[in-house]
Amino acid sequence: MKKLRILLGLGLVFALLLSACESLPINIPWLGGPTPTATLQPGETGDQTPTPDTTPSVESTTAPITDLTLWVPPDMDPESDSEASQLFVERLQAFLERNAGLEIIVRVKAVSGPGGLLDALTATSAAAPEALPDLVVLSRPDLETAALKGLISPLDSLTTIPDDPDWYAFARDMALLQGSTFGLPFAADSLVLVYRQSALPVFPTSWPALFEEGVPLAFPADSDQALFTLALYQAEGGAIQDNQRRPMLEPDVLAEVFRLYQSGVASGALPNWLGQYQTPGQVWTDYQEGQSDLAVTWLSNYLKEIPSDSSFAPLLPMSESAVSFGTGLSWAVASPEEHRHQIAVDLAEFLVDPVYLTQWTEAAGYIPPRPSSLEGWKNQNIRSTVSQIALMTRLRPSNDLTISLGPVLRESIRLVFQDMLDPVQAAQAAVDSLEE
């Protein structure tokens, strides 16, 4: 009997264990019945029972694996009627067709915060490790944290898929930490420019030309990660680590970025109110509400909606190159029971198949982590620009680097915007603050 149950995780997992009523299965439309716990497949009857595995086992100490538990964010909720969710459900069902007698349990958790995916992993690992999921969806920053805390297992001996050449470079890096594979990426993202075509009928090809248009550019100037500034800094050729892998900033290179900001402030393209933005999400919300016509945000924000009055473009080049930063989502193995790891990885591999990802990423609004998946997208114009963006994207700096570099850059950006220091002084102030 092949079963798929969807359960909403509405808090910490150990709390779910203490309350049976919070683990009730939820009705899935394609199962065809109210809140079922099982579904009969074609050719099965109600009198049939699963055939037990009678193959002799020598010194077997583990019971057969009959279920797999997945933790996913809300936008992967199988109960949703979105096209992406239905494709996800169909893919899980296809895996069950290949694995008779297996049940998949899906729990939906917040992306972050109390009860979120990483928070729930941490709490459950301490309070009820037997309730940890087999597979969990983690963003790149959370994957780093989970791996360093020992909450997820390395996959090096379980899969060779990361060695496949069919990965964008930044997406392959997304799976790695300290040389080991800790996840299988299935959704990627990148910082881009989104603009209203009425404000910019012909999109400029350089930052000075863009600033000359006088259209205010909304970006998270008060971010404690400073990803946009770091992307411009690396596009100018700046290094963010020294030979001993310690965080660093090159003052001459950073001064060039701040000169660009100074020119934007002078032209009105970078107004003082940018200091209210701390995240790309805030920028996108205001863009949607018409408070800006040009914004730096994650490409997924645009692709999930594709607003009819807007278009998108890669971040423009500095003197050395054009660089954007990328992140994304990966499947990670969290079960402490090693005998469960291989089948969990088998499912993760099934969920990163390039043919499946062609449909799922286009429906879900993410960059496919695999070039062959992007080739199958139906919208040729979007596909071409996304390909350009994916090739110029580097993996966002690690958590420890953004924790060190972000706050000092944020302060120097504020000083430039308020004309309290010139670009050279502000760059040196950032370097001095980092060294202190």
DRENKOLSE-575659 format. One record per residue (C-alpha): residue number from 1; x, y, z. Coordinates in nm, 4 decimals. Each point is the difference from the previous one (the first is absolute). Layout:
+-----+----------+----------+----------+
!   k !       px !       py !       pz !
+-----+----------+----------+----------+
! NUM !        X !        Y !        Z !
...
+-----+----------+----------+----------+
This chain:
+-----+----------+----------+----------+
!   k !       px !       py !       pz !
+-----+----------+----------+----------+
!   1 !   0.0000 !   0.0000 !   0.0000 !
!   2 !   0.1403 !   0.3364 !  -0.1024 !
!   3 !  -0.0872 !   0.2946 !   0.2186 !
!   4 !   0.0694 !   0.3696 !   0.0174 !
!   5 !  -0.1091 !   0.2011 !   0.3014 !
!   6 !   0.0263 !   0.3766 !   0.0293 !
!   7 !   0.0215 !   0.1466 !   0.3496 !
!   8 !   0.0252 !   0.3654 !   0.0919 !
!   9 !   0.2801 !   0.0786 !   0.2446 !
!  10 !  -0.1406 !   0.2843 !   0.2059 !
!  11 !   0.2746 !   0.0303 !   0.2561 !
!  12 !   0.2879 !  -0.1927 !   0.1418 !
!  13 !   0.0039 !  -0.3687 !  -0.0775 !
!  14 !   0.0214 !  -0.1178 !   0.3587 !
!  15 !  -0.3167 !   0.1945 !   0.0673 !
!  16 !  -0.1672 !  -0.1890 !  -0.2839 !
!  17 !   0.1025 !  -0.3264 !   0.1587 !
!  18 !  -0.1695 !   0.0979 !   0.3229 !
!  19 !  -0.3277 !   0.0767 !  -0.1759 !
!  20 !  -0.1373 !  -0.2701 !  -0.2278 !
!  21 !  -0.2692 !   0.2285 !  -0.1284 !
!  22 !   0.2645 !   0.2154 !  -0.1679 !
!  23 !   0.1195 !  -0.2940 !  -0.2135 !
!  24 !  -0.3219 !  -0.0781 !  -0.1803 !
!  25 !   0.0377 !  -0.0687 !  -0.3719 !
!  26 !  -0.1389 !   0.2655 !  -0.2316 !
!  27 !  -0.2186 !  -0.0704 !  -0.2997 !
!  28 !   0.1811 !   0.0159 !  -0.3336 !
!  29 !  -0.2225 !   0.0539 !  -0.3035 !
!  30 !   0.1627 !  -0.2653 !  -0.2149 !
!  31 !  -0.0544 !  -0.2682 !   0.2659 !
!  32 !  -0.3727 !   0.0426 !  -0.0506 !
!  33 !  -0.1247 !  -0.0547 !   0.3553 !
!  34 !  -0.0348 !   0.1995 !   0.3204 !
!  35 !   0.3125 !   0.0049 !   0.2175 !
!  36 !   0.1224 !  -0.3445 !  -0.1088 !
!  37 !   0.3080 !  -0.1704 !   0.1412 !
!  38 !   0.0404 !  -0.2299 !  -0.2986 !
!  39 !  -0.1017 !  -0.0289 !  -0.3602 !
!  40 !  -0.0425 !  -0.3106 !  -0.2097 !
!  41 !   0.1792 !  -0.0026 !  -0.3305 !
!  42 !  -0.1439 !  -0.1348 !  -0.3276 !
!  43 !  -0.0207 !  -0.3775 !   0.0170 !
!  44 !  -0.0149 !  -0.0121 !   0.3795 !
!  45 !  -0.3066 !  -0.0968 !   0.2018 !
!  46 !  -0.1007 !   0.0685 !   0.3535 !
!  47 !   0.0761 !  -0.3597 !   0.0959 !
!  48 !   0.3600 !   0.0207 !  -0.1064 !
!  49 !   0.2787 !   0.0405 !   0.2492 !
!  50 !   0.3637 !   0.0820 !  -0.0616 !
!  51 !   0.2160 !  -0.3050 !  -0.0619 !
!  52 !   0.2616 !  -0.0207 !   0.2734 !
!  53 !   0.3650 !  -0.0224 !  -0.0969 !
!  54 !   0.1006 !  -0.3562 !   0.0837 !
!  55 !   0.3545 !   0.0259 !  -0.1355 !
!  56 !   0.2363 !  -0.1412 !   0.2656 !
!  57 !   0.2128 !   0.2621 !   0.1668 !
!  58 !   0.3276 !  -0.0766 !   0.1676 !
!  59 !   0.0276 !   0.1647 !   0.3415 !
!  60 !  -0.2527 !   0.2666 !  -0.0972 !
!  61 !  -0.0389 !   0.2539 !   0.2788 !
!  62 !  -0.2308 !   0.2512 !  -0.1704 !
!  63 !  -0.3658 !  -0.0189 !  -0.0938 !
!  64 !  -0.1017 !   0.0529 !  -0.3660 !
!  65 !  -0.0506 !   0.3653 !  -0.0926 !
!  66 !  -0.3700 !   0.0574 !  -0.0603 !
!  67 !  -0.0204 !   0.3794 !   0.0151 !
!  68 !   0.1926 !   0.3167 !  -0.0793 !
!  69 !  -0.0662 !   0.3381 !   0.1611 !
!  70 !   0.0583 !   0.3293 !  -0.1846 !
!  71 !   0.0007 !   0.3511 !   0.1432 !
!  72 !  -0.0745 !   0.2708 !  -0.2566 !
!  73 !  -0.0731 !   0.3776 !  -0.0007 !
!  74 !  -0.3524 !   0.1344 !  -0.0563 !
!  75 !   0.0447 !   0.0661 !  -0.3727 !
!  76 !   0.0536 !  -0.3758 !  -0.0448 !
!  77 !  -0.3157 !  -0.0916 !   0.1902 !
!  78 !  -0.1544 !  -0.2966 !  -0.1875 !
!  79 !  -0.3436 !   0.1189 !   0.1090 !
!  80 !   0.0422 !   0.3163 !  -0.2070 !
!  81 !  -0.1749 !   0.0101 !  -0.3347 !
!  82 !   0.2992 !   0.1620 !  -0.1707 !
!  83 !   0.1492 !  -0.1684 !  -0.3036 !
!  84 !   0.3353 !  -0.0408 !   0.1744 !
!  85 !  -0.1587 !  -0.1758 !   0.2987 !
!  86 !  -0.1912 !  -0.2383 !  -0.2226 !
!  87 !   0.3170 !  -0.0840 !  -0.1930 !
!  88 !   0.1701 !  -0.0700 !   0.3333 !
!  89 !  -0.2805 !  -0.2333 !   0.1091 !
!  90 !   0.0090 !  -0.1826 !  -0.3335 !
!  91 !   0.3748 !  -0.0458 !   0.0307 !
!  92 !  -0.0330 !  -0.1464 !   0.3491 !
!  93 !  -0.2686 !  -0.2343 !  -0.1265 !
!  94 !   0.2296 !  -0.1107 !  -0.2825 !
!  95 !   0.2663 !  -0.0877 !   0.2581 !
!  96 !  -0.2541 !  -0.2045 !   0.1948 !
!  97 !  -0.0861 !  -0.1898 !  -0.3184 !
!  98 !   0.3625 !  -0.1116 !  -0.0083 !
!  99 !   0.0163 !  -0.0908 !   0.3680 !
! 100 !  -0.2851 !  -0.2311 !   0.0989 !
! 101 !  -0.1076 !   0.0131 !   0.3634 !
! 102 !   0.1519 !   0.3420 !   0.0646 !
! 103 !  -0.1853 !   0.2976 !   0.1508 !
! 104 !   0.1087 !   0.3644 !  -0.0295 !
! 105 !  -0.0994 !   0.2465 !   0.2715 !
! 106 !   0.0322 !   0.3709 !  -0.0822 !
! 107 !  -0.0007 !   0.2634 !   0.2735 !
! 108 !  -0.0181 !   0.3697 !  -0.0820 !
! 109 !   0.1988 !   0.2466 !   0.2117 !
! 110 !   0.0795 !   0.3684 !  -0.0103 !
! 111 !   0.3103 !   0.1026 !  -0.1903 !
! 112 !   0.1552 !   0.1659 !   0.3053 !
! 113 !  -0.0690 !   0.1133 !   0.3545 !
! 114 !  -0.1534 !  -0.1992 !   0.2882 !
! 115 !  -0.1207 !  -0.3338 !  -0.1311 !
! 116 !   0.1733 !   0.0598 !  -0.3324 !
! 117 !   0.2060 !  -0.2616 !  -0.1785 !
! 118 !   0.3390 !   0.0700 !   0.1605 !
! 119 !  -0.1489 !   0.0837 !   0.3388 !
! 120 !  -0.2023 !  -0.3217 !  -0.0025 !
! 121 !   0.3065 !  -0.2037 !  -0.0968 !
! 122 !   0.1962 !   0.1458 !   0.2896 !
! 123 !  -0.2775 !  -0.0520 !   0.2560 !
! 124 !  -0.0927 !  -0.3479 !  -0.1196 !
! 125 !   0.3615 !  -0.1160 !  -0.0051 !
! 126 !   0.0258 !   0.0839 !   0.3697 !
! 127 !  -0.3474 !  -0.1073 !   0.1182 !
! 128 !  -0.1107 !  -0.2859 !  -0.2268 !
! 129 !   0.2666 !  -0.1041 !  -0.2534 !
! 130 !  -0.2073 !  -0.2993 !  -0.1054 !
! 131 !  -0.2514 !   0.2496 !  -0.1463 !
! 132 !   0.2502 !   0.1685 !  -0.2312 !
! 133 !  -0.0956 !  -0.0117 !  -0.3687 !
! 134 !   0.1744 !  -0.2124 !  -0.2566 !
! 135 !   0.0171 !   0.2947 !  -0.2402 !
! 136 !  -0.0309 !   0.3705 !   0.0735 !
! 137 !  -0.0011 !   0.3019 !  -0.2311 !
! 138 !   0.2602 !   0.2573 !   0.1046 !
! 139 !   0.1120 !   0.3315 !  -0.1436 !
! 140 !   0.3721 !   0.0387 !  -0.0575 !
! 141 !   0.0590 !   0.2055 !   0.3212 !
! 142 !  -0.1999 !  -0.2519 !   0.2054 !
! 143 !   0.1800 !  -0.2910 !  -0.1661 !
! 144 !   0.3312 !   0.1471 !   0.1182 !
! 145 !  -0.1271 !   0.0387 !   0.3555 !
! 146 !  -0.1565 !  -0.3460 !   0.0106 !
! 147 !   0.3159 !  -0.1665 !  -0.1318 !
! 148 !   0.2276 !   0.1782 !   0.2478 !
! 149 !  -0.2358 !  -0.0964 !   0.2854 !
! 150 !  -0.0007 !  -0.3641 !  -0.1101 !
! 151 !  -0.3742 !   0.0071 !  -0.0712 !
! 152 !   0.0350 !  -0.1441 !  -0.3509 !
! 153 !   0.2220 !  -0.2720 !  -0.1445 !
! 154 !   0.2596 !   0.0192 !  -0.2786 !
! 155 !  -0.1008 !  -0.1772 !  -0.3203 !
! 156 !   0.3402 !  -0.0700 !  -0.1568 !
! 157 !  -0.0250 !  -0.3796 !   0.0293 !
! 158 !  -0.3672 !  -0.0102 !  -0.0985 !
! 159 !  -0.0212 !   0.1847 !  -0.3321 !
! 160 !   0.2107 !   0.0989 !  -0.2999 !
! 161 !  -0.2547 !   0.2419 !  -0.1487 !
! 162 !   0.1959 !   0.3126 !   0.1071 !
! 163 !   0.2822 !  -0.1237 !  -0.2285 !
! 164 !  -0.2306 !   0.0253 !  -0.3017 !
! 165 !   0.1100 !   0.2902 !  -0.2254 !
! 166 !  -0.3666 !   0.1015 !  -0.0367 !
! 167 !   0.0057 !   0.2582 !   0.2815 !
! 168 !   0.0505 !   0.3738 !   0.0014 !
! 169 !   0.3232 !   0.0725 !   0.1863 !
! 170 !  -0.1656 !   0.1941 !   0.2802 !
! 171 !  -0.2670 !  -0.2694 !   0.0404 !
! 172 !   0.2636 !  -0.2716 !   0.0368 !
! 173 !   0.1756 !   0.2169 !   0.2599 !
! 174 !  -0.3348 !   0.0325 !   0.1776 !
! 175 !   0.0159 !  -0.3708 !   0.0858 !
! 176 !   0.3506 !   0.0136 !   0.1479 !
! 177 !   0.1424 !   0.0987 !   0.3345 !
! 178 !   0.3667 !  -0.0451 !   0.0877 !
! 179 !   0.0416 !  -0.2359 !  -0.2939 !
! 180 !  -0.2873 !  -0.2333 !   0.0885 !
! 181 !  -0.3425 !  -0.0294 !  -0.1602 !
! 182 !  -0.2837 !   0.0777 !   0.2409 !
! 183 !  -0.2915 !   0.0584 !  -0.2359 !
! 184 !  -0.1460 !  -0.0561 !  -0.3441 !
! 185 !  -0.1121 !   0.3373 !  -0.1436 !
! 186 !  -0.3371 !   0.0179 !  -0.1748 !
! 187 !  -0.0801 !   0.3744 !  -0.0069 !
! 188 !   0.2384 !   0.2901 !  -0.0579 !
! 189 !  -0.0304 !   0.3774 !   0.0224 !
! 190 !   0.2039 !   0.3090 !  -0.0861 !
! 191 !  -0.0006 !   0.3745 !   0.0636 !
! 192 !  -0.1297 !   0.1922 !  -0.3032 !
! 193 !  -0.1406 !   0.3353 !  -0.1073 !
! 194 !  -0.3774 !   0.0188 !  -0.0448 !
! 195 !  -0.1435 !   0.3081 !  -0.1690 !
! 196 !  -0.3181 !   0.1468 !  -0.1423 !
! 197 !   0.0212 !   0.0276 !  -0.3764 !
! 198 !  -0.1895 !   0.3290 !   0.0042 !
! 199 !   0.2777 !   0.1546 !   0.2106 !
! 200 !   0.2865 !  -0.1529 !  -0.1987 !
! 201 !  -0.1155 !  -0.0833 !  -0.3561 !
! 202 !   0.3618 !  -0.0666 !  -0.0998 !
! 203 !   0.1995 !  -0.1526 !   0.2815 !
! 204 !   0.3525 !   0.1495 !   0.0373 !
! 205 !   0.3115 !  -0.2154 !  -0.0237 !
! 206 !   0.2096 !   0.1622 !   0.2753 !
! 207 !  -0.0489 !   0.1316 !   0.3540 !
! 208 !   0.0909 !   0.3622 !  -0.0936 !
! 209 !  -0.2477 !  -0.0086 !  -0.2881 !
! 210 !  -0.2668 !  -0.1452 !   0.2280 !
! 211 !   0.0556 !   0.2676 !   0.2646 !
! 212 !  -0.0184 !   0.2711 !  -0.2669 !
! 213 !  -0.3605 !  -0.1076 !  -0.0631 !
! 214 !  -0.0832 !   0.1307 !   0.3474 !
! 215 !  -0.2291 !  -0.2947 !   0.0834 !
! 216 !   0.0461 !  -0.0787 !   0.3715 !
! 217 !   0.1597 !  -0.3414 !   0.0542 !
! 218 !  -0.1437 !  -0.1783 !   0.3021 !
! 219 !   0.2367 !  -0.2412 !   0.1735 !
! 220 !   0.0454 !  -0.1081 !   0.3637 !
! 221 !   0.2525 !   0.2680 !   0.0964 !
! 222 !  -0.0420 !  -0.0758 !   0.3716 !
! 223 !   0.0540 !  -0.3746 !  -0.0372 !
! 224 !   0.2348 !  -0.1607 !   0.2510 !
! 225 !   0.1102 !  -0.2360 !  -0.2803 !
! 226 !   0.0723 !   0.2658 !  -0.2654 !
! 227 !  -0.0272 !  -0.2555 !  -0.2818 !
! 228 !  -0.0594 !   0.2575 !  -0.2742 !
! 229 !   0.3048 !   0.2027 !   0.1061 !
! 230 !   0.2122 !  -0.3139 !   0.0243 !
! 231 !  -0.1123 !  -0.1055 !  -0.3486 !
! 232 !   0.1109 !   0.3373 !  -0.1428 !
! 233 !   0.3253 !  -0.0231 !   0.1975 !
! 234 !   0.0787 !  -0.3449 !  -0.1424 !
! 235 !  -0.0994 !   0.1147 !  -0.3498 !
! 236 !   0.2633 !   0.2713 !   0.0463 !
! 237 !   0.2538 !  -0.2762 !   0.0769 !
! 238 !   0.0039 !   0.0218 !   0.3783 !
! 239 !   0.0911 !  -0.2951 !   0.2227 !
! 240 !  -0.2014 !  -0.0832 !   0.3103 !
! 241 !   0.2476 !  -0.2501 !   0.1518 !
! 242 !   0.3756 !   0.0068 !   0.0482 !
! 243 !   0.2372 !  -0.2956 !  -0.0447 !
! 244 !  -0.0959 !  -0.1304 !   0.3437 !
! 245 !  -0.3711 !   0.0190 !  -0.0845 !
! 246 !  -0.0580 !   0.2911 !   0.2354 !
! 247 !  -0.2500 !   0.2684 !  -0.1077 !
! 248 !   0.1573 !   0.2976 !  -0.1726 !
! 249 !  -0.0827 !   0.3108 !  -0.2016 !
! 250 !   0.2228 !   0.1822 !  -0.2476 !
! 251 !  -0.0393 !   0.3743 !   0.0631 !
! 252 !   0.0826 !   0.1149 !  -0.3553 !
! 253 !  -0.2543 !  -0.2361 !  -0.1532 !
! 254 !  -0.2667 !   0.0830 !   0.2564 !
! 255 !   0.0553 !   0.3704 !  -0.0621 !
! 256 !  -0.1021 !  -0.0538 !  -0.3639 !
! 257 !  -0.3312 !  -0.1491 !   0.1136 !
! 258 !  -0.0557 !   0.2928 !   0.2332 !
! 259 !   0.0807 !   0.2449 !  -0.2822 !
! 260 !  -0.2778 !  -0.1638 !  -0.1980 !
! 261 !  -0.2337 !   0.0451 !   0.2974 !
! 262 !   0.1069 !   0.3628 !   0.0348 !
! 263 !  -0.0897 !   0.0673 !  -0.3637 !
! 264 !  -0.3347 !  -0.1711 !   0.0513 !
! 265 !  -0.0749 !   0.2177 !   0.3017 !
! 266 !   0.0906 !   0.3120 !  -0.1989 !
! 267 !  -0.2280 !  -0.0940 !  -0.2906 !
! 268 !  -0.2921 !  -0.0947 !   0.2236 !
! 269 !   0.0188 !  -0.3640 !  -0.1052 !
! 270 !   0.0954 !  -0.0988 !   0.3560 !
! 271 !  -0.2297 !   0.2024 !   0.2304 !
! 272 !   0.0362 !   0.0214 !   0.3783 !
! 273 !  -0.3116 !  -0.2099 !   0.0582 !
! 274 !   0.1910 !  -0.3122 !  -0.1053 !
! 275 !   0.1142 !  -0.0192 !   0.3612 !
! 276 !  -0.3404 !  -0.1427 !   0.0918 !
! 277 !   0.0653 !  -0.3231 !  -0.1908 !
! 278 !   0.1684 !  -0.2899 !   0.1753 !
! 279 !  -0.1008 !  -0.2961 !  -0.2198 !
! 280 !  -0.0701 !  -0.0692 !  -0.3677 !
! 281 !  -0.3488 !  -0.1058 !   0.1077 !
! 282 !  -0.0779 !   0.3484 !   0.1301 !
! 283 !   0.1259 !   0.1486 !  -0.3240 !
! 284 !  -0.2218 !  -0.2327 !  -0.2022 !
! 285 !  -0.3090 !   0.0818 !   0.2054 !
! 286 !   0.0450 !   0.3706 !  -0.0610 !
! 287 !   0.0654 !  -0.0613 !  -0.3686 !
! 288 !  -0.3260 !  -0.1935 !  -0.0252 !
! 289 !  -0.1815 !   0.2878 !   0.1684 !
! 290 !   0.1376 !   0.2477 !  -0.2545 !
! 291 !   0.2331 !   0.1842 !   0.2373 !
! 292 !   0.2954 !  -0.0632 !  -0.2326 !
! 293 !   0.0471 !  -0.0824 !  -0.3682 !
! 294 !   0.3448 !  -0.1596 !   0.0243 !
! 295 !   0.1135 !  -0.2503 !   0.2611 !
! 296 !   0.2717 !  -0.2467 !   0.0962 !
! 297 !  -0.1684 !  -0.3177 !   0.1153 !
! 298 !   0.0040 !  -0.3777 !  -0.0359 !
! 299 !  -0.0966 !  -0.1259 !  -0.3423 !
! 300 !  -0.2502 !  -0.2419 !   0.1556 !
! 301 !  -0.2115 !   0.2962 !   0.1140 !
! 302 !  -0.0457 !   0.0964 !  -0.3644 !
! 303 !  -0.0343 !  -0.3524 !  -0.1421 !
! 304 !  -0.2698 !  -0.1030 !   0.2470 !
! 305 !  -0.2258 !   0.2770 !  -0.1338 !
! 306 !   0.1463 !   0.1303 !  -0.3298 !
! 307 !  -0.1798 !   0.3369 !   0.0277 !
! 308 !  -0.1196 !   0.1191 !  -0.3383 !
! 309 !   0.1371 !   0.3546 !   0.0397 !
! 310 !   0.3502 !  -0.1098 !   0.0993 !
! 311 !   0.3104 !  -0.1660 !  -0.1308 !
! 312 !   0.3312 !  -0.1082 !   0.1518 !
! 313 !   0.3691 !   0.0263 !  -0.0817 !
! 314 !   0.3328 !  -0.1253 !   0.1384 !
! 315 !   0.1974 !   0.2217 !   0.2354 !
! 316 !   0.2059 !   0.2364 !  -0.2143 !
! 317 !   0.3790 !  -0.0374 !  -0.0312 !
! 318 !   0.2694 !   0.1818 !   0.1906 !
! 319 !   0.3463 !   0.0457 !  -0.1521 !
! 320 !   0.1024 !  -0.3642 !   0.0335 !
! 321 !  -0.3200 !  -0.1933 !  -0.0666 !
! 322 !  -0.3661 !  -0.0425 !   0.0851 !
! 323 !  -0.0626 !  -0.2047 !   0.3137 !
! 324 !  -0.3131 !  -0.1012 !   0.1857 !
! 325 !  -0.0427 !  -0.2097 !   0.3125 !
! 326 !  -0.2099 !  -0.3130 !   0.0112 !
! 327 !  -0.1630 !  -0.2196 !   0.2575 !
! 328 !  -0.2690 !  -0.2680 !  -0.0101 !
! 329 !  -0.1613 !  -0.3061 !   0.1526 !
! 330 !   0.1419 !  -0.3486 !   0.0446 !
! 331 !  -0.1136 !  -0.3366 !   0.1289 !
! 332 !   0.2017 !  -0.1045 !   0.3062 !
! 333 !   0.0005 !  -0.3252 !   0.2004 !
! 334 !  -0.0829 !   0.0516 !   0.3672 !
! 335 !  -0.0895 !  -0.3453 !   0.1361 !
! 336 !   0.2496 !  -0.1245 !   0.2619 !
! 337 !  -0.0652 !  -0.3605 !  -0.1154 !
! 338 !   0.2675 !  -0.0784 !  -0.2556 !
! 339 !  -0.1867 !  -0.2956 !  -0.1489 !
! 340 !  -0.2671 !   0.2476 !  -0.1195 !
! 341 !   0.2423 !   0.2279 !  -0.1822 !
! 342 !   0.0295 !  -0.1816 !  -0.3308 !
! 343 !  -0.3719 !  -0.0145 !  -0.0795 !
! 344 !  -0.0321 !   0.3642 !   0.1087 !
! 345 !   0.2762 !   0.0920 !  -0.2437 !
! 346 !  -0.1687 !  -0.2118 !  -0.2680 !
! 347 !  -0.3103 !   0.2158 !   0.0406 !
! 348 !   0.2060 !   0.3216 !  -0.0010 !
! 349 !   0.1676 !  -0.1103 !  -0.3247 !
! 350 !  -0.3436 !  -0.0709 !  -0.1449 !
! 351 !  -0.1058 !   0.3535 !   0.0948 !
! 352 !   0.2976 !   0.1652 !  -0.1727 !
! 353 !  -0.0458 !  -0.1828 !  -0.3297 !
! 354 !   0.0540 !   0.2632 !  -0.2742 !
! 355 !  -0.3168 !  -0.0889 !  -0.1942 !
! 356 !  -0.2148 !   0.0392 !   0.3113 !
! 357 !   0.1797 !   0.3219 !   0.0969 !
! 358 !  -0.0766 !   0.1485 !  -0.3425 !
! 359 !  -0.3703 !   0.0013 !   0.0812 !
! 360 !   0.0214 !   0.0593 !   0.3728 !
! 361 !   0.2386 !   0.2987 !  -0.0025 !
! 362 !  -0.1918 !   0.1794 !  -0.2761 !
! 363 !  -0.3248 !  -0.0499 !   0.1921 !
! 364 !   0.1513 !   0.0877 !   0.3394 !
! 365 !   0.1945 !   0.3070 !  -0.1182 !
! 366 !   0.3594 !  -0.1025 !   0.0681 !
! 367 !   0.3152 !  -0.0261 !  -0.2079 !
! 368 !   0.0642 !  -0.3678 !  -0.0755 !
! 369 !   0.3309 !  -0.1056 !   0.1542 !
! 370 !   0.0672 !  -0.2077 !  -0.3138 !
! 371 !   0.0531 !   0.1579 !  -0.3463 !
! 372 !  -0.1802 !  -0.2837 !  -0.1777 !
! 373 !  -0.3128 !   0.0758 !   0.2038 !
! 374 !  -0.0007 !   0.3635 !  -0.1084 !
! 375 !   0.0241 !  -0.1048 !  -0.3661 !
! 376 !  -0.3473 !  -0.1503 !   0.0292 !
! 377 !  -0.1742 !   0.3196 !   0.1207 !
! 378 !  -0.2796 !   0.1123 !  -0.2293 !
! 379 !   0.0522 !   0.3775 !   0.0264 !
! 380 !   0.2987 !   0.0570 !  -0.2274 !
! 381 !   0.0541 !   0.3685 !   0.0871 !
! 382 !   0.0062 !  -0.0669 !   0.3732 !
! 383 !   0.2109 !  -0.3112 !  -0.0520 !
! 384 !   0.2710 !   0.1947 !  -0.1837 !
! 385 !   0.0338 !   0.2663 !   0.2692 !
! 386 !  -0.0116 !  -0.2548 !   0.2831 !
! 387 !   0.2813 !  -0.1926 !  -0.1691 !
! 388 !   0.2118 !   0.3149 !  -0.0152 !
! 389 !  -0.0672 !   0.0686 !   0.3673 !
! 390 !   0.0775 !  -0.3563 !   0.1089 !
! 391 !   0.3378 !   0.0080 !  -0.1740 !
! 392 !   0.1081 !   0.3242 !   0.1715 !
! 393 !  -0.1226 !  -0.1074 !   0.3434 !
! 394 !   0.2338 !  -0.1024 !   0.2815 !
! 395 !  -0.1101 !  -0.1662 !   0.3199 !
! 396 !  -0.0757 !   0.2620 !   0.2632 !
! 397 !   0.2771 !   0.0420 !   0.2599 !
! 398 !  -0.0095 !  -0.2399 !   0.2909 !
! 399 !  -0.1755 !   0.0859 !   0.3242 !
! 400 !   0.3233 !   0.0782 !   0.1854 !
! 401 !   0.1104 !   0.2399 !  -0.2733 !
! 402 !  -0.3292 !   0.1891 !  -0.0169 !
! 403 !  -0.0087 !   0.0216 !   0.3805 !
! 404 !   0.3452 !   0.1616 !  -0.0075 !
! 405 !  -0.0281 !   0.2163 !  -0.3120 !
! 406 !  -0.3668 !   0.0961 !  -0.0067 !
! 407 !  -0.0221 !   0.2287 !   0.3050 !
! 408 !   0.3164 !   0.1983 !  -0.0809 !
! 409 !  -0.1176 !   0.0531 !  -0.3579 !
! 410 !  -0.3442 !   0.1071 !   0.1147 !
! 411 !   0.1505 !   0.2723 !   0.2190 !
! 412 !   0.2287 !   0.1270 !  -0.2757 !
! 413 !  -0.2878 !   0.0048 !  -0.2497 !
! 414 !  -0.1957 !   0.2168 !   0.2434 !
! 415 !   0.2927 !   0.2413 !   0.0285 !
! 416 !   0.0248 !   0.0318 !  -0.3797 !
! 417 !  -0.3735 !   0.0478 !  -0.0435 !
! 418 !  -0.0061 !   0.2723 !   0.2652 !
! 419 !   0.3105 !   0.1667 !  -0.1483 !
! 420 !   0.1827 !  -0.0327 !   0.3302 !
! 421 !   0.3079 !  -0.1625 !  -0.1582 !
! 422 !   0.1319 !  -0.0025 !  -0.3546 !
! 423 !   0.0355 !  -0.3400 !  -0.1742 !
! 424 !   0.3694 !  -0.0444 !   0.0877 !
! 425 !  -0.0565 !   0.0841 !   0.3659 !
! 426 !  -0.3078 !  -0.2219 !   0.0229 !
! 427 !   0.1850 !  -0.2941 !  -0.1568 !
! 428 !   0.2909 !   0.0389 !   0.2411 !
! 429 !  -0.2445 !   0.0273 !   0.2922 !
! 430 !  -0.1513 !  -0.3353 !  -0.1022 !
! 431 !   0.3443 !  -0.1622 !  -0.0205 !
! 432 !   0.1032 !   0.1415 !   0.3377 !
! 433 !  -0.3232 !  -0.1127 !   0.1608 !
! 434 !   0.0451 !  -0.3516 !  -0.1388 !
! 435 !   0.3556 !  -0.0200 !   0.1327 !
! 436 !  -0.1123 !   0.1170 !   0.3418 !
+-----+----------+----------+----------+
